[in-house]
Amino acid sequence: MSATVPAKTSFKEQMLQAREEAIVQTANRLLAEKGFESMTVDEVAATVGIAKASLYKHFPSKEDLAAAAMVRIMQRTLDFVAAVTADDKPVDRLRAVVRWSMQVQLAGEMPSLPHQNSTLRAALMNNRGYLDRLVTLSDTLGGWIQAAQADGSLDPKLPAIAVLYTLYARACDPVLGFLKAGGLQTDEQIVELVLATCFEGIAAR
């Protein structure tokens, strides 16, 4: 009994996939640079080098395009989380994820989160791919937070959800940009500074 040979992707399909990836990467970078409200479909199309009508064949709206970029970064995050060493202490796993997210932001690859009343936020709440990844990530990090609280690494009096949102906020923390603009520290020094204020606080010990 012969095995089924997977169908080969045609050259045209490969080109379409490559173009779609270029569109999403460009949208991702522009979302990181200026946010959803300031990003325009014209700018994305012009940067990729295609007509706006061609872009709309891939993504029917600006919200769909931005949502694809958000799904992409969420998947990148999950891939990183899956690679974190399970033998590490829970708090060290959390540090590793926060460190990585700040490195991605400093590299200009982290899309800015949409405003509360943004049409993008509404689109994301209806995007199954995004929501499924967000739930998976939140459940994983939430479990690590509770484990770190149980072993005394994190304050057990803090609601786990508050800690989770605090860690999420580091992925779009404007402090990183302010420090980078100051030019006094390297990117890695900035990451370590913000990590210290995030996990150890700013109170004198």
QUIQUI-V821679 format. One record per helix or strand of 2 or more residues. SS is the DSSP state (~ for helix, > for strand). FROM is the first residue (numbers start at 1). TO is the last residue. If there is no record, write none. Layout:
# QUIQUI-V821679
[[SS & FROM & TO] [SS & FROM & TO]]
This chain:
# QUIQUI-V821679
[[~ & 11 & 34] [~ & 41 & 48] [~ & 52 & 58] [~ & 62 & 83] [~ & 90 & 106] [~ & 119 & 125] [~ & 128 & 150] [~ & 160 & 172] [~ & 174 & 182] [~ & 187 & 199]]
